[in-house]
Amino acid sequence: MGGKLLRVGTIYLPVGHVDISTDWYVTNLGAELTYKDEDKAILNLADQSVFLVHSKEDQRANFIDSHGQERFSITFEVDGLEALADLHKKYREKGMNVGDIENRGHAGRNFVFSDLDNNSFDVWSELSPRFKENR
């Protein structure tokens, strides 16, 4: 059937405190905890396995682009503009670090939010076509 990558199986995120971060992801993002020890927590989040890994201070999953802008490495998808606006409002009401809804010149709209360790994530109002047809 060919040797090719089929899907992303696991995402690893650096965190300063496994217990505190696990509670934040479960409470704020609705993640499901499947395993936890002193070094890591394994969560089910957005149909993906996410490991929160205890890391050295000031480690983040973000990076700096060629223009000096700090960027996220993960984009989550929601189904439409209304869902995006609802989630944006919900996150703001929870007091999460959430940016404004943006028009980036492509289909849909986006906003960025950060966790307790300043790992940034993007949310896009468009579902990938393959995911949408398999729902």
MODELLER restraints for C-alpha pairs under 7 A, 6 or more apart:
rsr = mdl.restraints
at = mdl.atoms
rsr.add(forms.Gaussian(group=physical.xy_distance, feature=features.Distance(at['CA:9:A'], at['CA:48:A']), mean=6.68, stdev=0.5))
rsr.add(forms.Gaussian(group=physical.xy_distance, feature=features.Distance(at['CA:9:A'], at['CA:49:A']), mean=6.41, stdev=0.5))
rsr.add(forms.Gaussian(group=physical.xy_distance, feature=features.Distance(at['CA:10:A'], at['CA:48:A']), mean=6.46, stdev=0.5))
rsr.add(forms.Gaussian(group=physical.xy_distance, feature=features.Distance(at['CA:10:A'], at['CA:49:A']), mean=4.73, stdev=0.5))
rsr.add(forms.Gaussian(group=physical.xy_distance, feature=features.Distance(at['CA:10:A'], at['CA:50:A']), mean=5.61, stdev=0.5))
rsr.add(forms.Gaussian(group=physical.xy_distance, feature=features.Distance(at['CA:11:A'], at['CA:49:A']), mean=6.36, stdev=0.5))
rsr.add(forms.Gaussian(group=physical.xy_distance, feature=features.Distance(at['CA:11:A'], at['CA:50:A']), mean=4.80, stdev=0.5))
rsr.add(forms.Gaussian(group=physical.xy_distance, feature=features.Distance(at['CA:11:A'], at['CA:51:A']), mean=6.17, stdev=0.5))
rsr.add(forms.Gaussian(group=physical.xy_distance, feature=features.Distance(at['CA:12:A'], at['CA:50:A']), mean=5.87, stdev=0.5))
rsr.add(forms.Gaussian(group=physical.xy_distance, feature=features.Distance(at['CA:12:A'], at['CA:51:A']), mean=4.72, stdev=0.5))
rsr.add(forms.Gaussian(group=physical.xy_distance, feature=features.Distance(at['CA:12:A'], at['CA:52:A']), mean=6.12, stdev=0.5))
rsr.add(forms.Gaussian(group=physical.xy_distance, feature=features.Distance(at['CA:12:A'], at['CA:53:A']), mean=6.77, stdev=0.5))
rsr.add(forms.Gaussian(group=physical.xy_distance, feature=features.Distance(at['CA:13:A'], at['CA:51:A']), mean=6.12, stdev=0.5))
rsr.add(forms.Gaussian(group=physical.xy_distance, feature=features.Distance(at['CA:13:A'], at['CA:52:A']), mean=5.01, stdev=0.5))
rsr.add(forms.Gaussian(group=physical.xy_distance, feature=features.Distance(at['CA:13:A'], at['CA:53:A']), mean=5.97, stdev=0.5))
rsr.add(forms.Gaussian(group=physical.xy_distance, feature=features.Distance(at['CA:13:A'], at['CA:61:A']), mean=6.22, stdev=0.5))
rsr.add(forms.Gaussian(group=physical.xy_distance, feature=features.Distance(at['CA:14:A'], at['CA:52:A']), mean=5.98, stdev=0.5))
rsr.add(forms.Gaussian(group=physical.xy_distance, feature=features.Distance(at['CA:14:A'], at['CA:53:A']), mean=5.02, stdev=0.5))
rsr.add(forms.Gaussian(group=physical.xy_distance, feature=features.Distance(at['CA:14:A'], at['CA:54:A']), mean=6.05, stdev=0.5))
rsr.add(forms.Gaussian(group=physical.xy_distance, feature=features.Distance(at['CA:14:A'], at['CA:55:A']), mean=5.34, stdev=0.5))
rsr.add(forms.Gaussian(group=physical.xy_distance, feature=features.Distance(at['CA:14:A'], at['CA:59:A']), mean=6.08, stdev=0.5))
rsr.add(forms.Gaussian(group=physical.xy_distance, feature=features.Distance(at['CA:14:A'], at['CA:60:A']), mean=5.85, stdev=0.5))
rsr.add(forms.Gaussian(group=physical.xy_distance, feature=features.Distance(at['CA:14:A'], at['CA:61:A']), mean=6.74, stdev=0.5))
rsr.add(forms.Gaussian(group=physical.xy_distance, feature=features.Distance(at['CA:15:A'], at['CA:21:A']), mean=6.78, stdev=0.5))
rsr.add(forms.Gaussian(group=physical.xy_distance, feature=features.Distance(at['CA:15:A'], at['CA:52:A']), mean=6.10, stdev=0.5))
rsr.add(forms.Gaussian(group=physical.xy_distance, feature=features.Distance(at['CA:15:A'], at['CA:53:A']), mean=5.77, stdev=0.5))
rsr.add(forms.Gaussian(group=physical.xy_distance, feature=features.Distance(at['CA:15:A'], at['CA:54:A']), mean=5.13, stdev=0.5))
rsr.add(forms.Gaussian(group=physical.xy_distance, feature=features.Distance(at['CA:15:A'], at['CA:55:A']), mean=5.64, stdev=0.5))
rsr.add(forms.Gaussian(group=physical.xy_distance, feature=features.Distance(at['CA:15:A'], at['CA:117:A']), mean=5.91, stdev=0.5))
rsr.add(forms.Gaussian(group=physical.xy_distance, feature=features.Distance(at['CA:16:A'], at['CA:54:A']), mean=5.61, stdev=0.5))
rsr.add(forms.Gaussian(group=physical.xy_distance, feature=features.Distance(at['CA:16:A'], at['CA:55:A']), mean=5.79, stdev=0.5))
rsr.add(forms.Gaussian(group=physical.xy_distance, feature=features.Distance(at['CA:16:A'], at['CA:56:A']), mean=6.88, stdev=0.5))
rsr.add(forms.Gaussian(group=physical.xy_distance, feature=features.Distance(at['CA:16:A'], at['CA:57:A']), mean=6.30, stdev=0.5))
rsr.add(forms.Gaussian(group=physical.xy_distance, feature=features.Distance(at['CA:16:A'], at['CA:117:A']), mean=6.73, stdev=0.5))
rsr.add(forms.Gaussian(group=physical.xy_distance, feature=features.Distance(at['CA:17:A'], at['CA:54:A']), mean=6.24, stdev=0.5))
rsr.add(forms.Gaussian(group=physical.xy_distance, feature=features.Distance(at['CA:18:A'], at['CA:38:A']), mean=6.82, stdev=0.5))
rsr.add(forms.Gaussian(group=physical.xy_distance, feature=features.Distance(at['CA:18:A'], at['CA:39:A']), mean=6.86, stdev=0.5))
rsr.add(forms.Gaussian(group=physical.xy_distance, feature=features.Distance(at['CA:18:A'], at['CA:40:A']), mean=6.06, stdev=0.5))
rsr.add(forms.Gaussian(group=physical.xy_distance, feature=features.Distance(at['CA:18:A'], at['CA:41:A']), mean=6.52, stdev=0.5))
rsr.add(forms.Gaussian(group=physical.xy_distance, feature=features.Distance(at['CA:18:A'], at['CA:52:A']), mean=6.58, stdev=0.5))
rsr.add(forms.Gaussian(group=physical.xy_distance, feature=features.Distance(at['CA:18:A'], at['CA:53:A']), mean=6.90, stdev=0.5))
rsr.add(forms.Gaussian(group=physical.xy_distance, feature=features.Distance(at['CA:18:A'], at['CA:54:A']), mean=5.87, stdev=0.5))
rsr.add(forms.Gaussian(group=physical.xy_distance, feature=features.Distance(at['CA:21:A'], at['CA:116:A']), mean=6.84, stdev=0.5))
rsr.add(forms.Gaussian(group=physical.xy_distance, feature=features.Distance(at['CA:22:A'], at['CA:41:A']), mean=6.73, stdev=0.5))
rsr.add(forms.Gaussian(group=physical.xy_distance, feature=features.Distance(at['CA:25:A'], at['CA:31:A']), mean=5.69, stdev=0.5))
rsr.add(forms.Gaussian(group=physical.xy_distance, feature=features.Distance(at['CA:26:A'], at['CA:32:A']), mean=6.15, stdev=0.5))
rsr.add(forms.Gaussian(group=physical.xy_distance, feature=features.Distance(at['CA:31:A'], at['CA:43:A']), mean=6.03, stdev=0.5))
rsr.add(forms.Gaussian(group=physical.xy_distance, feature=features.Distance(at['CA:31:A'], at['CA:44:A']), mean=5.64, stdev=0.5))
rsr.add(forms.Gaussian(group=physical.xy_distance, feature=features.Distance(at['CA:31:A'], at['CA:45:A']), mean=4.74, stdev=0.5))
rsr.add(forms.Gaussian(group=physical.xy_distance, feature=features.Distance(at['CA:32:A'], at['CA:43:A']), mean=5.37, stdev=0.5))
rsr.add(forms.Gaussian(group=physical.xy_distance, feature=features.Distance(at['CA:32:A'], at['CA:44:A']), mean=5.02, stdev=0.5))
rsr.add(forms.Gaussian(group=physical.xy_distance, feature=features.Distance(at['CA:32:A'], at['CA:45:A']), mean=6.62, stdev=0.5))
rsr.add(forms.Gaussian(group=physical.xy_distance, feature=features.Distance(at['CA:33:A'], at['CA:42:A']), mean=6.14, stdev=0.5))
rsr.add(forms.Gaussian(group=physical.xy_distance, feature=features.Distance(at['CA:33:A'], at['CA:43:A']), mean=4.58, stdev=0.5))
rsr.add(forms.Gaussian(group=physical.xy_distance, feature=features.Distance(at['CA:33:A'], at['CA:44:A']), mean=6.52, stdev=0.5))
rsr.add(forms.Gaussian(group=physical.xy_distance, feature=features.Distance(at['CA:34:A'], at['CA:42:A']), mean=5.57, stdev=0.5))
rsr.add(forms.Gaussian(group=physical.xy_distance, feature=features.Distance(at['CA:34:A'], at['CA:43:A']), mean=5.59, stdev=0.5))
rsr.add(forms.Gaussian(group=physical.xy_distance, feature=features.Distance(at['CA:35:A'], at['CA:41:A']), mean=5.58, stdev=0.5))
rsr.add(forms.Gaussian(group=physical.xy_distance, feature=features.Distance(at['CA:35:A'], at['CA:42:A']), mean=5.03, stdev=0.5))
rsr.add(forms.Gaussian(group=physical.xy_distance, feature=features.Distance(at['CA:36:A'], at['CA:42:A']), mean=6.23, stdev=0.5))
rsr.add(forms.Gaussian(group=physical.xy_distance, feature=features.Distance(at['CA:39:A'], at['CA:53:A']), mean=6.05, stdev=0.5))
rsr.add(forms.Gaussian(group=physical.xy_distance, feature=features.Distance(at['CA:39:A'], at['CA:54:A']), mean=5.17, stdev=0.5))
rsr.add(forms.Gaussian(group=physical.xy_distance, feature=features.Distance(at['CA:40:A'], at['CA:51:A']), mean=6.49, stdev=0.5))
rsr.add(forms.Gaussian(group=physical.xy_distance, feature=features.Distance(at['CA:40:A'], at['CA:52:A']), mean=5.35, stdev=0.5))
rsr.add(forms.Gaussian(group=physical.xy_distance, feature=features.Distance(at['CA:40:A'], at['CA:53:A']), mean=4.50, stdev=0.5))
rsr.add(forms.Gaussian(group=physical.xy_distance, feature=features.Distance(at['CA:40:A'], at['CA:54:A']), mean=5.91, stdev=0.5))
rsr.add(forms.Gaussian(group=physical.xy_distance, feature=features.Distance(at['CA:41:A'], at['CA:51:A']), mean=5.61, stdev=0.5))
rsr.add(forms.Gaussian(group=physical.xy_distance, feature=features.Distance(at['CA:41:A'], at['CA:52:A']), mean=5.12, stdev=0.5))
rsr.add(forms.Gaussian(group=physical.xy_distance, feature=features.Distance(at['CA:41:A'], at['CA:53:A']), mean=6.78, stdev=0.5))
rsr.add(forms.Gaussian(group=physical.xy_distance, feature=features.Distance(at['CA:42:A'], at['CA:49:A']), mean=6.80, stdev=0.5))
rsr.add(forms.Gaussian(group=physical.xy_distance, feature=features.Distance(at['CA:42:A'], at['CA:50:A']), mean=5.75, stdev=0.5))
rsr.add(forms.Gaussian(group=physical.xy_distance, feature=features.Distance(at['CA:42:A'], at['CA:51:A']), mean=4.61, stdev=0.5))
rsr.add(forms.Gaussian(group=physical.xy_distance, feature=features.Distance(at['CA:42:A'], at['CA:52:A']), mean=6.49, stdev=0.5))
rsr.add(forms.Gaussian(group=physical.xy_distance, feature=features.Distance(at['CA:43:A'], at['CA:49:A']), mean=5.77, stdev=0.5))
rsr.add(forms.Gaussian(group=physical.xy_distance, feature=features.Distance(at['CA:43:A'], at['CA:50:A']), mean=5.05, stdev=0.5))
rsr.add(forms.Gaussian(group=physical.xy_distance, feature=features.Distance(at['CA:43:A'], at['CA:51:A']), mean=6.28, stdev=0.5))
rsr.add(forms.Gaussian(group=physical.xy_distance, feature=features.Distance(at['CA:44:A'], at['CA:50:A']), mean=6.19, stdev=0.5))
rsr.add(forms.Gaussian(group=physical.xy_distance, feature=features.Distance(at['CA:60:A'], at['CA:117:A']), mean=6.98, stdev=0.5))
rsr.add(forms.Gaussian(group=physical.xy_distance, feature=features.Distance(at['CA:60:A'], at['CA:118:A']), mean=6.70, stdev=0.5))
rsr.add(forms.Gaussian(group=physical.xy_distance, feature=features.Distance(at['CA:60:A'], at['CA:119:A']), mean=5.35, stdev=0.5))
rsr.add(forms.Gaussian(group=physical.xy_distance, feature=features.Distance(at['CA:61:A'], at['CA:73:A']), mean=6.73, stdev=0.5))
rsr.add(forms.Gaussian(group=physical.xy_distance, feature=features.Distance(at['CA:61:A'], at['CA:119:A']), mean=5.56, stdev=0.5))
rsr.add(forms.Gaussian(group=physical.xy_distance, feature=features.Distance(at['CA:62:A'], at['CA:70:A']), mean=6.59, stdev=0.5))
rsr.add(forms.Gaussian(group=physical.xy_distance, feature=features.Distance(at['CA:62:A'], at['CA:71:A']), mean=5.53, stdev=0.5))
rsr.add(forms.Gaussian(group=physical.xy_distance, feature=features.Distance(at['CA:62:A'], at['CA:72:A']), mean=4.95, stdev=0.5))
rsr.add(forms.Gaussian(group=physical.xy_distance, feature=features.Distance(at['CA:62:A'], at['CA:73:A']), mean=6.09, stdev=0.5))
rsr.add(forms.Gaussian(group=physical.xy_distance, feature=features.Distance(at['CA:62:A'], at['CA:119:A']), mean=6.08, stdev=0.5))
rsr.add(forms.Gaussian(group=physical.xy_distance, feature=features.Distance(at['CA:62:A'], at['CA:120:A']), mean=6.37, stdev=0.5))
rsr.add(forms.Gaussian(group=physical.xy_distance, feature=features.Distance(at['CA:63:A'], at['CA:70:A']), mean=5.58, stdev=0.5))
rsr.add(forms.Gaussian(group=physical.xy_distance, feature=features.Distance(at['CA:63:A'], at['CA:71:A']), mean=5.36, stdev=0.5))
rsr.add(forms.Gaussian(group=physical.xy_distance, feature=features.Distance(at['CA:63:A'], at['CA:72:A']), mean=6.80, stdev=0.5))
rsr.add(forms.Gaussian(group=physical.xy_distance, feature=features.Distance(at['CA:64:A'], at['CA:70:A']), mean=4.40, stdev=0.5))
rsr.add(forms.Gaussian(group=physical.xy_distance, feature=features.Distance(at['CA:64:A'], at['CA:71:A']), mean=5.93, stdev=0.5))
rsr.add(forms.Gaussian(group=physical.xy_distance, feature=features.Distance(at['CA:65:A'], at['CA:71:A']), mean=6.69, stdev=0.5))
rsr.add(forms.Gaussian(group=physical.xy_distance, feature=features.Distance(at['CA:72:A'], at['CA:120:A']), mean=5.00, stdev=0.5))
rsr.add(forms.Gaussian(group=physical.xy_distance, feature=features.Distance(at['CA:72:A'], at['CA:121:A']), mean=5.33, stdev=0.5))
rsr.add(forms.Gaussian(group=physical.xy_distance, feature=features.Distance(at['CA:72:A'], at['CA:122:A']), mean=6.62, stdev=0.5))
rsr.add(forms.Gaussian(group=physical.xy_distance, feature=features.Distance(at['CA:73:A'], at['CA:121:A']), mean=6.89, stdev=0.5))
rsr.add(forms.Gaussian(group=physical.xy_distance, feature=features.Distance(at['CA:74:A'], at['CA:121:A']), mean=5.45, stdev=0.5))
rsr.add(forms.Gaussian(group=physical.xy_distance, feature=features.Distance(at['CA:74:A'], at['CA:122:A']), mean=6.22, stdev=0.5))
rsr.add(forms.Gaussian(group=physical.xy_distance, feature=features.Distance(at['CA:75:A'], at['CA:121:A']), mean=5.94, stdev=0.5))
rsr.add(forms.Gaussian(group=physical.xy_distance, feature=features.Distance(at['CA:75:A'], at['CA:122:A']), mean=4.39, stdev=0.5))
rsr.add(forms.Gaussian(group=physical.xy_distance, feature=features.Distance(at['CA:75:A'], at['CA:123:A']), mean=5.43, stdev=0.5))
rsr.add(forms.Gaussian(group=physical.xy_distance, feature=features.Distance(at['CA:75:A'], at['CA:124:A']), mean=6.75, stdev=0.5))
rsr.add(forms.Gaussian(group=physical.xy_distance, feature=features.Distance(at['CA:76:A'], at['CA:122:A']), mean=6.05, stdev=0.5))
rsr.add(forms.Gaussian(group=physical.xy_distance, feature=features.Distance(at['CA:76:A'], at['CA:123:A']), mean=4.71, stdev=0.5))
rsr.add(forms.Gaussian(group=physical.xy_distance, feature=features.Distance(at['CA:76:A'], at['CA:124:A']), mean=6.22, stdev=0.5))
rsr.add(forms.Gaussian(group=physical.xy_distance, feature=features.Distance(at['CA:77:A'], at['CA:123:A']), mean=5.65, stdev=0.5))
rsr.add(forms.Gaussian(group=physical.xy_distance, feature=features.Distance(at['CA:77:A'], at['CA:124:A']), mean=4.89, stdev=0.5))
rsr.add(forms.Gaussian(group=physical.xy_distance, feature=features.Distance(at['CA:77:A'], at['CA:125:A']), mean=5.99, stdev=0.5))
rsr.add(forms.Gaussian(group=physical.xy_distance, feature=features.Distance(at['CA:77:A'], at['CA:126:A']), mean=6.01, stdev=0.5))
rsr.add(forms.Gaussian(group=physical.xy_distance, feature=features.Distance(at['CA:77:A'], at['CA:127:A']), mean=5.49, stdev=0.5))
rsr.add(forms.Gaussian(group=physical.xy_distance, feature=features.Distance(at['CA:78:A'], at['CA:84:A']), mean=6.22, stdev=0.5))
rsr.add(forms.Gaussian(group=physical.xy_distance, feature=features.Distance(at['CA:78:A'], at['CA:124:A']), mean=6.26, stdev=0.5))
rsr.add(forms.Gaussian(group=physical.xy_distance, feature=features.Distance(at['CA:78:A'], at['CA:125:A']), mean=5.08, stdev=0.5))
rsr.add(forms.Gaussian(group=physical.xy_distance, feature=features.Distance(at['CA:78:A'], at['CA:126:A']), mean=6.08, stdev=0.5))
rsr.add(forms.Gaussian(group=physical.xy_distance, feature=features.Distance(at['CA:78:A'], at['CA:127:A']), mean=6.01, stdev=0.5))
rsr.add(forms.Gaussian(group=physical.xy_distance, feature=features.Distance(at['CA:79:A'], at['CA:125:A']), mean=5.86, stdev=0.5))
rsr.add(forms.Gaussian(group=physical.xy_distance, feature=features.Distance(at['CA:79:A'], at['CA:126:A']), mean=5.76, stdev=0.5))
rsr.add(forms.Gaussian(group=physical.xy_distance, feature=features.Distance(at['CA:79:A'], at['CA:127:A']), mean=5.60, stdev=0.5))
rsr.add(forms.Gaussian(group=physical.xy_distance, feature=features.Distance(at['CA:80:A'], at['CA:125:A']), mean=4.72, stdev=0.5))
rsr.add(forms.Gaussian(group=physical.xy_distance, feature=features.Distance(at['CA:80:A'], at['CA:126:A']), mean=5.70, stdev=0.5))
rsr.add(forms.Gaussian(group=physical.xy_distance, feature=features.Distance(at['CA:81:A'], at['CA:108:A']), mean=6.98, stdev=0.5))
rsr.add(forms.Gaussian(group=physical.xy_distance, feature=features.Distance(at['CA:81:A'], at['CA:109:A']), mean=6.97, stdev=0.5))
rsr.add(forms.Gaussian(group=physical.xy_distance, feature=features.Distance(at['CA:81:A'], at['CA:125:A']), mean=5.29, stdev=0.5))
rsr.add(forms.Gaussian(group=physical.xy_distance, feature=features.Distance(at['CA:84:A'], at['CA:125:A']), mean=5.45, stdev=0.5))
rsr.add(forms.Gaussian(group=physical.xy_distance, feature=features.Distance(at['CA:91:A'], at['CA:98:A']), mean=6.93, stdev=0.5))
rsr.add(forms.Gaussian(group=physical.xy_distance, feature=features.Distance(at['CA:92:A'], at['CA:98:A']), mean=6.32, stdev=0.5))
rsr.add(forms.Gaussian(group=physical.xy_distance, feature=features.Distance(at['CA:97:A'], at['CA:113:A']), mean=5.55, stdev=0.5))
rsr.add(forms.Gaussian(group=physical.xy_distance, feature=features.Distance(at['CA:97:A'], at['CA:114:A']), mean=5.54, stdev=0.5))
rsr.add(forms.Gaussian(group=physical.xy_distance, feature=features.Distance(at['CA:98:A'], at['CA:112:A']), mean=5.96, stdev=0.5))
rsr.add(forms.Gaussian(group=physical.xy_distance, feature=features.Distance(at['CA:98:A'], at['CA:113:A']), mean=4.28, stdev=0.5))
rsr.add(forms.Gaussian(group=physical.xy_distance, feature=features.Distance(at['CA:98:A'], at['CA:114:A']), mean=6.73, stdev=0.5))
rsr.add(forms.Gaussian(group=physical.xy_distance, feature=features.Distance(at['CA:99:A'], at['CA:111:A']), mean=5.78, stdev=0.5))
rsr.add(forms.Gaussian(group=physical.xy_distance, feature=features.Distance(at['CA:99:A'], at['CA:112:A']), mean=5.25, stdev=0.5))
rsr.add(forms.Gaussian(group=physical.xy_distance, feature=features.Distance(at['CA:99:A'], at['CA:113:A']), mean=6.07, stdev=0.5))
rsr.add(forms.Gaussian(group=physical.xy_distance, feature=features.Distance(at['CA:100:A'], at['CA:111:A']), mean=5.83, stdev=0.5))
rsr.add(forms.Gaussian(group=physical.xy_distance, feature=features.Distance(at['CA:101:A'], at['CA:109:A']), mean=6.56, stdev=0.5))
rsr.add(forms.Gaussian(group=physical.xy_distance, feature=features.Distance(at['CA:101:A'], at['CA:110:A']), mean=5.51, stdev=0.5))
rsr.add(forms.Gaussian(group=physical.xy_distance, feature=features.Distance(at['CA:101:A'], at['CA:111:A']), mean=4.66, stdev=0.5))
rsr.add(forms.Gaussian(group=physical.xy_distance, feature=features.Distance(at['CA:102:A'], at['CA:109:A']), mean=5.62, stdev=0.5))
rsr.add(forms.Gaussian(group=physical.xy_distance, feature=features.Distance(at['CA:102:A'], at['CA:110:A']), mean=5.22, stdev=0.5))
rsr.add(forms.Gaussian(group=physical.xy_distance, feature=features.Distance(at['CA:102:A'], at['CA:111:A']), mean=5.96, stdev=0.5))
rsr.add(forms.Gaussian(group=physical.xy_distance, feature=features.Distance(at['CA:103:A'], at['CA:109:A']), mean=5.20, stdev=0.5))
rsr.add(forms.Gaussian(group=physical.xy_distance, feature=features.Distance(at['CA:103:A'], at['CA:110:A']), mean=6.81, stdev=0.5))
rsr.add(forms.Gaussian(group=physical.xy_distance, feature=features.Distance(at['CA:108:A'], at['CA:124:A']), mean=6.79, stdev=0.5))
rsr.add(forms.Gaussian(group=physical.xy_distance, feature=features.Distance(at['CA:108:A'], at['CA:125:A']), mean=5.30, stdev=0.5))
rsr.add(forms.Gaussian(group=physical.xy_distance, feature=features.Distance(at['CA:108:A'], at['CA:126:A']), mean=5.87, stdev=0.5))
rsr.add(forms.Gaussian(group=physical.xy_distance, feature=features.Distance(at['CA:109:A'], at['CA:124:A']), mean=5.86, stdev=0.5))
rsr.add(forms.Gaussian(group=physical.xy_distance, feature=features.Distance(at['CA:109:A'], at['CA:125:A']), mean=5.52, stdev=0.5))
rsr.add(forms.Gaussian(group=physical.xy_distance, feature=features.Distance(at['CA:110:A'], at['CA:122:A']), mean=6.72, stdev=0.5))
rsr.add(forms.Gaussian(group=physical.xy_distance, feature=features.Distance(at['CA:110:A'], at['CA:123:A']), mean=5.33, stdev=0.5))
rsr.add(forms.Gaussian(group=physical.xy_distance, feature=features.Distance(at['CA:110:A'], at['CA:124:A']), mean=4.49, stdev=0.5))
rsr.add(forms.Gaussian(group=physical.xy_distance, feature=features.Distance(at['CA:110:A'], at['CA:125:A']), mean=6.32, stdev=0.5))
rsr.add(forms.Gaussian(group=physical.xy_distance, feature=features.Distance(at['CA:111:A'], at['CA:122:A']), mean=5.78, stdev=0.5))
rsr.add(forms.Gaussian(group=physical.xy_distance, feature=features.Distance(at['CA:111:A'], at['CA:123:A']), mean=5.39, stdev=0.5))
rsr.add(forms.Gaussian(group=physical.xy_distance, feature=features.Distance(at['CA:111:A'], at['CA:124:A']), mean=6.97, stdev=0.5))
rsr.add(forms.Gaussian(group=physical.xy_distance, feature=features.Distance(at['CA:112:A'], at['CA:120:A']), mean=6.68, stdev=0.5))
rsr.add(forms.Gaussian(group=physical.xy_distance, feature=features.Distance(at['CA:112:A'], at['CA:121:A']), mean=5.52, stdev=0.5))
rsr.add(forms.Gaussian(group=physical.xy_distance, feature=features.Distance(at['CA:112:A'], at['CA:122:A']), mean=4.41, stdev=0.5))
rsr.add(forms.Gaussian(group=physical.xy_distance, feature=features.Distance(at['CA:112:A'], at['CA:123:A']), mean=6.20, stdev=0.5))
rsr.add(forms.Gaussian(group=physical.xy_distance, feature=features.Distance(at['CA:113:A'], at['CA:120:A']), mean=5.66, stdev=0.5))
rsr.add(forms.Gaussian(group=physical.xy_distance, feature=features.Distance(at['CA:113:A'], at['CA:121:A']), mean=5.43, stdev=0.5))
rsr.add(forms.Gaussian(group=physical.xy_distance, feature=features.Distance(at['CA:113:A'], at['CA:122:A']), mean=6.53, stdev=0.5))
rsr.add(forms.Gaussian(group=physical.xy_distance, feature=features.Distance(at['CA:114:A'], at['CA:120:A']), mean=4.25, stdev=0.5))
rsr.add(forms.Gaussian(group=physical.xy_distance, feature=features.Distance(at['CA:114:A'], at['CA:121:A']), mean=6.07, stdev=0.5))
